Amino acid sequence: MGAASRDHWFEDVADHLGSAYLRYSFTKGTRQEVDFLIPALGLEPGMRVLDVGCGPGRHAYVLAERGIRVHGIDVSRRFVDLANDGAPAGATFERLDARHLPFDSEFDAAICLCQGAFGLMTADGHDATVIAGIRRALRPAGRVALSAFNSYFVMKHWEGADFDPDTGVNHERTEIRNEAGEAVETSLWTGCYTPRELRLLCAAHDLAVDSISSVEPGAYRFEPPTADTAEFLLLATRQS
Ligand SMILES: C[S@@+](CC[C@H](N)C(=O)[O-])C[C@H]1O[C@@H](n2cnc3c(N)ncnc32)[C@H](O)[C@@H]1O
């Protein structure tokens, strides 16, 4: 993993997975997730959304089908090429590292889902950099929806988790298969959060927290945080 020319270790993961990424069960709930997010973020046709760590563009495609203009960015060239290939009108994609977002007050909302850049750890501090860039990309009163892995869930339910209590990063060895079914073993490093940490991060970046909910892929909803779902969904608003 991690050739010298790479900006992020996930690029090698994405290169191997290609479109086989969309076979994973956690990608199957896209329509429910978008159906939840459109009213939750107050999205209307014609509005502009930034999809940070968009992967092959599954949320962007469905948002664009609903008349919302989406710009997806991802550090993986492979995923950006997949997203651009056959993209519906209103959805555009570019290769960009979320640690260097160049946008200024341009978007009505941003989404960062399924550990899209936020939480796919490279080194301490990058999640704060990603949040700062997302906040800058939003117009004042713009909204953000971001999912984060649940620290409590990892501790309580994940047998054999390789969780570092100091950094809150979970390391996982897993097998990934490409379109041809060829498997390679790889490492994933996921930053995990408590709701309190998410609130502190938002407070430090001029984002007002609207809600933090316990969710699962394909089961986005308003539900108080618990230790029993893998993800939290944070909704927040740029304050000034
Ligand atoms: C698990 S996938 C989620 C993709 C998509 N949001 C979804 O819900 O299917 C995580 C994505 O985040 C991207 N990513 C990770 N770190 C990034 C960074 N620093 N800048 C841009 N994209 C990043 C990866 O390349 C990958 O496509």
The ligand as an ORCA input file, in Angstrom:
! r2SCAN-3c Opt
* xyz 0 1
  C     -15.673      4.572      1.607
  S     -15.548      5.650      0.238
  C     -17.080      6.568      0.322
  C     -17.435      7.095     -1.044
  C     -18.815      7.744     -1.150
  N     -18.936      8.920     -0.321
  C     -19.883      6.742     -0.807
  O     -20.675      7.012      0.099
  O     -19.945      5.691     -1.465
  C     -14.420      6.890      0.798
  C     -13.987      7.818     -0.326
  O     -13.292      8.939      0.213
  C     -12.221      9.236     -0.666
  N     -11.215      9.994      0.076
  C     -10.528      9.615      1.171
  N      -9.696     10.580      1.573
  C      -9.861     11.605      0.689
  C      -9.282     12.883      0.564
  N      -8.355     13.320      1.411
  N      -9.713     13.692     -0.433
  C     -10.657     13.259     -1.311
  N     -11.227     12.047     -1.253
  C     -10.842     11.229     -0.264
  C     -11.739      7.877     -1.132
  O     -10.964      7.936     -2.303
  C     -13.069      7.152     -1.322
  O     -13.575      7.318     -2.606
*
